[in-house]
Protein backbone atom coordinates (compact mmCIF):
# COMPACT_ATOMS: atom_id res chain seq x y z
CA UNK A 1 0.00 0.00 0.00
CA UNK A 2 1.16 3.55 -0.61
CA UNK A 3 2.54 5.14 2.53
CA UNK A 4 3.18 8.61 1.19
CA UNK A 5 0.26 10.07 3.11
CA UNK A 6 -0.63 12.53 0.36
CA UNK A 7 -4.15 13.37 -0.67
CA UNK A 8 -5.03 13.45 -4.35
CA UNK A 9 -4.87 17.00 -5.63
CA UNK A 10 -8.20 18.77 -6.04
CA UNK A 11 -8.78 19.02 -9.75
CA UNK A 12 -8.53 22.64 -10.86
CA UNK A 13 -8.86 23.66 -14.49
CA UNK A 14 -9.95 26.21 -17.03
CA UNK A 15 -12.80 25.52 -19.45
CA UNK A 16 -12.28 26.66 -23.07
CA UNK A 17 -15.30 27.13 -25.33
CA UNK A 18 -15.64 26.67 -29.09
CA UNK A 19 -14.31 30.21 -29.69
CA UNK A 20 -11.11 29.41 -27.74
CA UNK A 21 -12.17 31.61 -24.82
CA UNK A 22 -12.10 30.69 -21.14
CA UNK A 23 -15.07 30.52 -18.76
CA UNK A 24 -14.55 33.43 -16.34
CA UNK A 25 -16.06 34.21 -12.91
CA UNK A 26 -16.24 37.98 -12.36
CA UNK A 27 -16.15 39.42 -8.84
CA UNK A 28 -18.65 42.14 -9.82
CA UNK A 29 -22.19 40.81 -9.57
CA UNK A 30 -20.93 37.19 -9.55
CA UNK A 31 -21.46 37.10 -13.31
CA UNK A 32 -19.89 34.56 -15.68
CA UNK A 33 -18.71 35.06 -19.25
CA UNK A 34 -16.49 33.32 -21.80
CA UNK A 35 -14.33 36.21 -23.00
CA UNK A 36 -10.82 35.63 -21.57
CA UNK A 37 -8.06 34.60 -24.02
CA UNK A 38 -5.84 32.94 -21.36
CA UNK A 39 -5.95 31.04 -18.07
CA UNK A 40 -5.46 33.31 -15.03
CA UNK A 41 -6.94 33.35 -11.53
CA UNK A 42 -10.51 34.29 -12.57
CA UNK A 43 -10.60 31.42 -15.08
CA UNK A 44 -9.75 28.66 -12.57
CA UNK A 45 -12.52 26.28 -11.48
CA UNK A 46 -12.32 23.57 -8.83
CA UNK A 47 -14.20 20.33 -9.35
CA UNK A 48 -16.03 18.86 -6.35
CA UNK A 49 -17.62 15.43 -6.54
CA UNK A 50 -20.97 14.76 -4.91
CA UNK A 51 -20.41 12.33 -2.03
CA UNK A 52 -23.66 10.40 -2.60
CA UNK A 53 -24.15 10.52 -6.38
CA UNK A 54 -20.71 10.07 -7.98
CA UNK A 55 -22.03 11.28 -11.34
CA UNK A 56 -22.87 14.73 -10.00
CA UNK A 57 -20.21 17.46 -9.79
CA UNK A 58 -20.06 21.05 -8.57
CA UNK A 59 -17.90 23.76 -10.14
CA UNK A 60 -16.48 26.26 -7.67
CA UNK A 61 -15.02 29.59 -8.83
CA UNK A 62 -11.89 31.30 -7.48
CA UNK A 63 -14.27 33.34 -5.27
CA UNK A 64 -15.51 30.17 -3.54
CA UNK A 65 -18.97 30.43 -5.19
CA UNK A 66 -20.69 27.70 -7.21
CA UNK A 67 -21.85 27.72 -10.82
CA UNK A 68 -25.65 27.38 -10.97
CA UNK A 69 -28.47 27.32 -13.51
CA UNK A 70 -32.17 28.01 -12.93
CA UNK A 71 -35.09 26.37 -14.77
CA UNK A 72 -35.06 29.10 -17.44
CA UNK A 73 -31.38 28.46 -18.24
CA UNK A 74 -30.07 31.63 -16.53
CA UNK A 75 -26.52 31.03 -15.31
CA UNK A 76 -24.97 32.61 -12.20
CA UNK A 77 -22.07 32.00 -9.86
CA UNK A 78 -23.33 33.41 -6.56
CA UNK A 79 -24.27 30.32 -4.50
CA UNK A 80 -22.15 30.00 -1.36
CA UNK A 81 -23.24 26.41 -0.72
CA UNK A 82 -23.84 23.40 -2.97
CA UNK A 83 -27.51 23.98 -3.73
CA UNK A 84 -29.67 21.81 -5.99
CA UNK A 85 -29.30 24.29 -8.90
CA UNK A 86 -25.49 23.82 -8.73
CA UNK A 87 -25.61 20.13 -9.63
CA UNK A 88 -24.10 19.26 -13.02
CA UNK A 89 -23.25 16.06 -14.89
CA UNK A 90 -20.18 15.88 -17.16
CA UNK A 91 -20.94 14.29 -20.52
CA UNK A 92 -17.56 13.38 -22.10
CA UNK A 93 -17.22 13.26 -25.88
CA UNK A 94 -14.81 11.02 -27.78
CA UNK A 95 -12.51 13.99 -28.57
CA UNK A 96 -12.08 14.68 -24.84
CA UNK A 97 -14.32 17.74 -24.77
CA UNK A 98 -17.07 18.03 -22.15
CA UNK A 99 -20.69 19.01 -22.15
CA UNK A 100 -22.08 20.20 -18.79
CA UNK A 101 -25.66 19.16 -18.15
CA UNK A 102 -27.76 20.69 -15.37
CA UNK A 103 -28.81 17.67 -13.32
CA UNK A 104 -32.16 19.08 -12.08
CA UNK A 105 -33.20 20.64 -15.43
CA UNK A 106 -31.44 18.29 -17.92
CA UNK A 107 -30.37 21.24 -20.13
CA UNK A 108 -26.83 21.85 -21.47
CA UNK A 109 -24.56 24.78 -20.64
CA UNK A 110 -22.88 26.81 -23.39
CA UNK A 111 -22.59 30.02 -25.38
CA UNK A 112 -19.98 32.70 -25.90
CA UNK A 113 -18.79 36.00 -24.41
CA UNK A 114 -21.60 37.46 -22.21
CA UNK A 115 -24.24 35.22 -23.78
CA UNK A 116 -24.02 32.08 -21.66
CA UNK A 117 -27.03 29.96 -20.81
CA UNK A 118 -27.95 26.45 -19.75
CA UNK A 119 -31.03 25.88 -21.90
CA UNK A 120 -29.89 23.78 -24.88
CA UNK A 121 -31.79 20.50 -25.21
CA UNK A 122 -28.97 18.84 -27.16
CA UNK A 123 -25.20 19.20 -27.47
CA UNK A 124 -23.86 21.41 -30.27
CA UNK A 125 -20.45 23.06 -30.76
CA UNK A 126 -21.46 25.92 -28.43
CA UNK A 127 -22.06 23.43 -25.58
CA UNK A 128 -18.63 21.76 -25.76
CA UNK A 129 -15.75 22.73 -23.45
CA UNK A 130 -12.06 21.74 -23.41
CA UNK A 131 -10.40 21.16 -20.01
CA UNK A 132 -7.07 22.92 -19.36
CA UNK A 133 -5.60 21.74 -16.06
CA UNK A 134 -4.67 24.59 -13.71
CA UNK A 135 -2.75 22.43 -11.23
CA UNK A 136 0.98 22.86 -11.00
CA UNK A 137 2.05 20.47 -13.79
CA UNK A 138 4.68 18.54 -11.78
CA UNK A 139 3.18 15.75 -9.71
CA UNK A 140 3.26 12.10 -8.70
CA UNK A 141 0.98 9.69 -10.56
CA UNK A 142 -0.88 6.99 -8.60
CA UNK A 143 -2.61 4.03 -10.24
CA UNK A 144 -6.07 3.66 -8.68
CA UNK A 145 -6.23 -0.12 -9.32
CA UNK A 146 -2.67 -1.09 -8.34
CA UNK A 147 -2.29 1.50 -5.56
CA UNK A 148 1.27 2.01 -6.79
CA UNK A 149 3.14 5.06 -8.07
CA UNK A 150 4.61 5.64 -11.52
CA UNK A 151 8.35 6.26 -11.83
CA UNK A 152 11.03 6.36 -14.50
CA UNK A 153 12.72 2.98 -14.77
CA UNK A 154 15.97 4.03 -16.44
CA UNK A 155 17.45 0.55 -17.09
CA UNK A 156 14.28 -0.52 -18.93
CA UNK A 157 13.71 2.93 -20.49
CA UNK A 158 10.06 2.89 -19.48
CA UNK A 159 7.67 4.24 -16.85
CA UNK A 160 6.89 1.51 -14.30
CA UNK A 161 3.94 1.65 -11.91
CA UNK A 162 5.28 -0.46 -9.02
CA UNK A 163 6.49 1.97 -6.29
CA UNK A 164 4.94 1.89 -2.82
CA UNK A 165 6.02 5.50 -2.36
CA UNK A 166 6.97 8.15 -4.92
CA UNK A 167 10.64 8.39 -3.97
CA UNK A 168 13.44 10.34 -5.57
CA UNK A 169 13.72 12.24 -8.81
CA UNK A 170 12.40 9.33 -10.92
CA UNK A 171 8.88 9.68 -9.43
CA UNK A 172 8.46 13.23 -10.74
CA UNK A 173 6.30 13.50 -13.87
CA UNK A 174 5.53 16.71 -15.74
CA UNK A 175 2.27 17.22 -17.63
CA UNK A 176 2.98 19.25 -20.76
CA UNK A 177 -0.06 21.01 -22.26
CA UNK A 178 -0.18 21.01 -26.07
CA UNK A 179 -3.24 22.43 -27.88
CA UNK A 180 -5.87 21.01 -25.54
CA UNK A 181 -4.04 17.71 -24.98
CA UNK A 182 -1.24 16.53 -22.67
CA UNK A 183 2.13 14.78 -22.82
CA UNK A 184 3.78 12.96 -19.90
CA UNK A 185 7.42 13.99 -19.47
CA UNK A 186 9.91 12.10 -17.28
CA UNK A 187 12.54 13.68 -15.04
CA UNK A 188 15.18 13.12 -17.76
CA UNK A 189 13.03 15.11 -20.25
CA UNK A 190 11.67 12.23 -22.34
CA UNK A 191 8.06 11.80 -23.47
CA UNK A 192 5.93 8.69 -22.90
CA UNK A 193 4.73 7.13 -26.16
CA UNK A 194 1.55 5.02 -26.27
CA UNK A 195 3.63 1.88 -26.97
CA UNK A 196 5.43 2.38 -23.63
CA UNK A 197 8.69 3.69 -25.10
CA UNK A 198 10.28 6.96 -23.95
CA UNK A 199 11.10 9.38 -26.77
CA UNK A 200 13.24 12.50 -26.88
CA UNK A 201 10.93 14.17 -29.41
CA UNK A 202 7.22 14.88 -29.03
CA UNK A 203 4.99 13.29 -31.69
CA UNK A 204 1.54 11.90 -32.49
CA UNK A 205 2.00 8.88 -30.19
CA UNK A 206 3.02 10.98 -27.15
CA UNK A 207 -0.11 13.15 -26.96
CA UNK A 208 -3.10 12.22 -24.78
CA UNK A 209 -6.61 13.51 -24.20
CA UNK A 210 -7.42 13.84 -20.50
CA UNK A 211 -10.75 12.35 -19.45
CA UNK A 212 -12.44 12.42 -16.09
CA UNK A 213 -14.30 9.51 -14.49
CA UNK A 214 -15.55 9.68 -10.88
CA UNK A 215 -13.01 12.40 -10.14
CA UNK A 216 -10.09 10.31 -11.47
CA UNK A 217 -8.03 10.92 -14.61
CA UNK A 218 -7.71 8.73 -17.68
CA UNK A 219 -5.25 9.30 -20.56
CA UNK A 220 -6.62 8.51 -24.05
CA UNK A 221 -4.10 8.13 -26.88
CA UNK A 222 -4.35 9.01 -30.58
CA UNK A 223 -5.87 5.58 -31.36
CA UNK A 224 -8.66 5.97 -28.77
CA UNK A 225 -7.02 3.52 -26.30
CA UNK A 226 -6.11 4.29 -22.68
CA UNK A 227 -2.88 4.21 -20.72
CA UNK A 228 -2.73 1.53 -18.04
CA UNK A 229 -0.05 -0.38 -16.10
CA UNK A 230 0.81 -3.71 -17.81
CA UNK A 231 2.64 -6.79 -16.59
CA UNK A 232 4.45 -7.43 -13.30
CA UNK A 233 6.35 -4.12 -13.25
CA UNK A 234 3.31 -2.12 -14.36
CA UNK A 235 4.82 -0.82 -17.62
CA UNK A 236 2.76 2.26 -18.51
CA UNK A 237 1.42 2.04 -22.07
CA UNK A 238 -1.84 1.92 -23.99
CA UNK A 239 -3.88 -1.23 -23.63
CA UNK A 240 -6.71 -2.56 -25.69
CA UNK A 241 -9.48 -0.79 -23.79
CA UNK A 242 -11.49 1.86 -25.59
CA UNK A 243 -13.44 2.58 -22.39
CA UNK A 244 -11.67 3.49 -19.13
CA UNK A 245 -12.17 0.98 -16.29
CA UNK A 246 -10.46 0.97 -12.89
CA UNK A 247 -7.13 -0.15 -14.43
CA UNK A 248 -7.06 2.98 -16.61
CA UNK A 249 -7.70 5.50 -13.79
CA UNK A 250 -5.09 7.64 -12.01
CA UNK A 251 -4.79 10.25 -9.27
CA UNK A 252 -2.36 13.15 -9.38
CA UNK A 253 -0.67 13.83 -6.05
CA UNK A 254 1.41 16.77 -4.95
CA UNK A 255 5.12 16.11 -5.25
CA UNK A 256 6.75 17.10 -1.96
CA UNK A 257 10.36 18.31 -2.03
CA UNK A 258 12.89 15.56 -1.30
CA UNK A 259 16.33 16.56 -0.05
CA UNK A 260 19.67 15.32 1.21
CA UNK A 261 21.59 16.96 4.07
CA UNK A 262 25.36 17.28 4.20
CA UNK A 263 26.73 18.01 7.67
CA UNK A 264 29.80 20.00 8.78
CA UNK A 265 31.84 16.75 8.64
CA UNK A 266 31.10 16.67 4.85
CA UNK A 267 29.15 13.43 5.22
CA UNK A 268 25.51 12.81 4.36
CA UNK A 269 22.77 12.44 6.95
CA UNK A 270 21.38 8.88 6.79
CA UNK A 271 19.15 6.21 8.35
CA UNK A 272 21.39 3.41 7.06
CA UNK A 273 22.82 2.64 10.49
CA UNK A 274 19.45 2.10 12.24
CA UNK A 275 17.07 4.37 14.14
CA UNK A 276 19.59 7.09 15.06
CA UNK A 277 19.86 9.82 12.43
CA UNK A 278 23.60 10.22 11.73
CA UNK A 279 25.82 12.08 9.28
CA UNK A 280 28.12 9.18 8.38
CA UNK A 281 27.67 8.30 4.69
CA UNK A 282 29.69 9.28 1.62
CA UNK A 283 27.05 8.65 -1.04
CA UNK A 284 23.42 9.63 -1.67
CA UNK A 285 20.86 6.79 -1.80
CA UNK A 286 17.21 6.48 -0.79
CA UNK A 287 18.49 6.04 2.79
CA UNK A 288 19.99 9.55 2.67
CA UNK A 289 16.93 11.14 1.05
CA UNK A 290 14.22 12.79 3.16
CA UNK A 291 10.84 14.17 2.19
CA UNK A 292 10.12 17.68 3.53
CA UNK A 293 6.51 18.17 4.55
CA UNK A 294 5.76 21.74 5.61
CA UNK A 295 2.73 22.32 7.85
CA UNK A 296 0.27 24.76 6.26
CA UNK A 297 -0.49 26.54 9.54
CA UNK A 298 2.70 26.60 11.62
CA UNK A 299 5.14 26.55 8.62
CA UNK A 300 7.20 24.04 10.64
CA UNK A 301 8.67 21.06 8.79
CA UNK A 302 8.66 17.32 9.33
CA UNK A 303 11.09 14.95 7.61
CA UNK A 304 9.87 11.59 6.32
CA UNK A 305 12.18 8.68 5.53
CA UNK A 306 11.71 6.31 2.59
CA UNK A 307 10.42 3.75 5.11
CA UNK A 308 7.53 6.08 5.99
CA UNK A 309 8.78 7.14 9.44
CA UNK A 310 9.44 10.68 10.67
CA UNK A 311 12.44 12.25 12.36
CA UNK A 312 11.67 12.64 16.06
CA UNK A 313 13.26 14.41 19.01
CA UNK A 314 13.83 11.85 21.80
CA UNK A 315 15.18 12.05 25.36
CA UNK A 316 18.50 13.90 25.88
CA UNK A 317 18.13 15.66 22.51
CA UNK A 318 18.72 12.70 20.20
CA UNK A 319 17.09 12.55 16.74
CA UNK A 320 15.68 9.19 15.63
CA UNK A 321 13.57 7.93 12.71
CA UNK A 322 11.03 6.14 14.88
CA UNK A 323 7.84 8.24 14.69
CA UNK A 324 4.85 6.75 12.89
CA UNK A 325 2.58 9.66 13.86
CA UNK A 326 3.06 13.42 13.70
CA UNK A 327 3.52 15.22 17.03
CA UNK A 328 5.24 18.34 18.39
CA UNK A 329 8.49 16.34 18.61
CA UNK A 330 8.46 15.58 14.87
CA UNK A 331 8.28 19.28 13.90
CA UNK A 332 11.37 21.37 13.14
CA UNK A 333 11.93 25.05 12.33
CA UNK A 334 14.30 25.69 9.42
CA UNK A 335 16.64 28.68 9.74
CA UNK A 336 17.73 29.87 6.29
CA UNK A 337 21.36 31.01 6.20
CA UNK A 338 21.97 31.58 2.49
CA UNK A 339 23.88 28.52 1.27
CA UNK A 340 23.37 26.72 4.60
CA UNK A 341 20.48 25.88 6.92
CA UNK A 342 20.07 25.18 10.62
CA UNK A 343 17.32 23.10 12.23
CA UNK A 344 15.63 23.98 15.51
CA UNK A 345 13.80 21.16 17.34
CA UNK A 346 10.70 21.43 19.53
CA UNK A 347 12.91 21.77 22.67
CA UNK A 348 14.15 25.12 21.32
CA UNK A 349 17.66 23.74 20.74
CA UNK A 350 19.51 23.63 17.42
CA UNK A 351 20.43 20.31 15.83
CA UNK A 352 24.20 19.73 15.75
CA UNK A 353 26.44 16.97 14.39
CA UNK A 354 28.31 15.22 17.20
CA UNK A 355 31.85 13.86 16.85
CA UNK A 356 30.50 10.35 16.07
CA UNK A 357 28.19 11.80 13.37
CA UNK A 358 24.96 11.45 15.36
CA UNK A 359 22.50 14.35 15.22
CA UNK A 360 21.29 15.86 18.49
CA UNK A 361 19.25 18.96 19.33
CA UNK A 362 21.44 20.24 22.17
CA UNK A 363 22.88 23.58 20.97
CA UNK A 364 21.80 27.04 22.16
CA UNK A 365 23.28 28.89 19.18
CA UNK A 366 24.29 28.28 15.56
CA UNK A 367 27.95 27.53 14.90
CA UNK A 368 29.67 25.44 12.27
CA UNK A 369 28.45 22.10 13.68
CA UNK A 370 24.83 23.30 13.53
CA UNK A 371 24.95 24.11 9.81
CA UNK A 372 23.92 21.81 6.97
CA UNK A 373 23.92 21.96 3.19
CA UNK A 374 20.39 21.17 1.99
CA UNK A 375 20.15 19.85 -1.57
CA UNK A 376 16.86 19.49 -3.44
CA UNK A 377 17.03 16.29 -5.50
CA UNK A 378 13.60 15.87 -7.13
CA UNK A 379 13.36 19.05 -9.22
CA UNK A 380 15.94 18.78 -12.01
CA UNK A 381 13.44 20.68 -14.13
CA UNK A 382 11.69 23.69 -12.65
CA UNK A 383 8.30 25.25 -13.41
CA UNK A 384 7.45 28.32 -11.34
CA UNK A 385 3.95 29.70 -10.77
CA UNK A 386 3.30 32.87 -8.77
CA UNK A 387 0.12 34.69 -7.77
CA UNK A 388 -0.33 36.11 -11.29
CA UNK A 389 0.70 33.14 -13.41
CA UNK A 390 3.71 31.18 -14.65
CA UNK A 391 7.28 32.35 -15.22
CA UNK A 392 8.11 32.44 -18.93
CA UNK A 393 10.71 33.94 -21.27
CA UNK A 394 9.65 37.38 -22.53
CA UNK A 395 9.03 37.25 -26.26
CA UNK A 396 11.05 40.31 -27.26
CA UNK A 397 13.71 40.78 -24.59
CA UNK A 398 16.07 38.92 -22.25
CA UNK A 399 13.79 39.42 -19.23
CA UNK A 400 11.21 37.04 -17.75
CA UNK A 401 7.45 37.39 -17.38
CA UNK A 402 5.74 36.20 -14.19
CA UNK A 403 2.11 36.41 -15.31
CA UNK A 404 1.76 33.97 -18.19
CA UNK A 405 -0.89 31.26 -18.57
CA UNK A 406 1.63 28.91 -20.20
CA UNK A 407 4.90 27.83 -18.63
CA UNK A 408 8.49 27.48 -19.70
CA UNK A 409 10.54 24.62 -18.26
CA UNK A 410 13.88 25.60 -16.67
CA UNK A 411 16.78 23.44 -15.50
CA UNK A 412 17.95 23.57 -11.88
CA UNK A 413 21.62 22.85 -11.13
CA UNK A 414 22.94 22.52 -7.58
CA UNK A 415 26.07 24.42 -6.52
CA UNK A 416 27.29 24.16 -2.89
CA UNK A 417 24.01 25.10 -1.20
CA UNK A 418 22.89 27.45 -4.00
CA UNK A 419 21.37 26.81 -7.45
CA UNK A 420 21.94 27.87 -11.04
CA UNK A 421 18.82 28.28 -13.19
CA UNK A 422 19.18 27.55 -16.89
CA UNK A 423 16.66 28.49 -19.56
CA UNK A 424 16.17 27.94 -23.26
CA UNK A 425 19.35 27.64 -25.28
CA UNK A 426 21.38 26.68 -22.22
CA UNK A 427 21.77 30.26 -20.95
CA UNK A 428 21.61 31.21 -17.28
CA UNK A 429 19.48 33.50 -15.15
CA UNK A 430 21.18 36.48 -13.54
CA UNK A 431 20.15 39.71 -11.80
CA UNK A 432 20.95 42.91 -13.69
CA UNK A 433 22.17 46.12 -12.03
CA UNK A 434 18.58 47.43 -12.13
CA UNK A 435 17.22 44.35 -10.33
CA UNK A 436 15.66 42.73 -13.40
CA UNK A 437 15.99 38.96 -13.69
CA UNK A 438 17.51 38.20 -17.10
CA UNK A 439 17.80 34.84 -18.86
CA UNK A 440 20.69 35.21 -21.32
CA UNK A 441 23.74 34.81 -19.07
CA UNK A 442 26.77 32.94 -20.35
CA UNK A 443 28.04 32.22 -16.83
CA UNK A 444 25.95 30.80 -13.98
CA UNK A 445 24.87 33.00 -11.06
CA UNK A 446 23.90 31.73 -7.61
CA UNK A 447 20.32 31.79 -6.36
CA UNK A 448 19.31 30.49 -2.92
CA UNK A 449 16.05 28.58 -2.51
CA UNK A 450 14.08 28.70 0.75
CA UNK A 451 11.19 26.27 1.41
CA UNK A 452 8.96 28.70 3.27
CA UNK A 453 5.40 27.40 2.98
CA UNK A 454 3.54 24.25 2.00
CA UNK A 455 4.13 23.95 -1.76
CA UNK A 456 5.87 27.32 -2.09
CA UNK A 457 9.45 28.56 -2.18
CA UNK A 458 11.21 31.89 -1.97
CA UNK A 459 14.20 32.48 -4.27
CA UNK A 460 16.95 34.92 -3.26
CA UNK A 461 19.39 36.53 -5.67
CA UNK A 462 22.98 37.50 -4.96
CA UNK A 463 21.76 40.90 -3.69
CA UNK A 464 19.95 39.13 -0.82
CA UNK A 465 16.49 40.11 -2.16
CA UNK A 466 13.62 37.83 -3.15
CA UNK A 467 12.44 37.24 -6.72
CA UNK A 468 8.97 38.70 -7.19
CA UNK A 469 6.54 39.43 -9.98
CA UNK A 470 5.76 43.16 -10.17
CA UNK A 471 2.40 44.71 -11.13
CA UNK A 472 3.25 44.59 -14.82
CA UNK A 473 4.24 40.92 -14.63
CA UNK A 474 8.01 41.40 -14.88
CA UNK A 475 10.26 39.18 -12.75
CA UNK A 476 12.48 41.32 -10.51
CA UNK A 477 14.87 40.61 -7.66
CA UNK A 478 13.87 43.36 -5.23
CA UNK A 479 11.56 41.72 -2.68
CA UNK A 480 12.45 42.66 0.91
CA UNK A 481 10.24 39.95 2.43
CA UNK A 482 8.68 36.71 1.29
CA UNK A 483 5.06 37.69 0.64
CA UNK A 484 2.40 36.66 -1.90
CA UNK A 485 4.31 38.35 -4.75
CA UNK A 486 7.56 36.48 -3.99
CA UNK A 487 6.31 32.97 -3.16
CA UNK A 488 6.35 30.41 -5.97
CA UNK A 489 4.76 27.05 -6.57
CA UNK A 490 7.51 24.82 -7.97
Helices and strands as residue ranges (DSSP letters): E 12-16, E 22-25, G 28-30, E 32-36, G 41-43, E 45-49, E 56-60, E 66-69, E 75-79, G 84-86, E 88-92, E 98-102, E 108-112, E 115-120, G 125-127, E 130-133, E 138-143, E 148-153, G 154-156, E 158-163, G 169-171, E 173-178, E 181-185, E 191-192, E 198-199, G 204-206, E 209-213, E 216-220, E 227-230, E 235-238, G 246-248, E 250-254, E 258-262, E 268-270, E 278-281, G 286-288, E 290-294, E 301-304, E 310-313, G 315-317, E 319-323, G 328-330, E 333-337, E 340-344, E 350-353, E 359-363, G 368-370, E 373-376, E 381-382, E 385-386, E 389-393, E 400-404, E 410-415, E 418-422, G 424-426, E 428-431, E 437-441, E 448-453, E 456-460, E 466-469, E 475-479, E 488-489
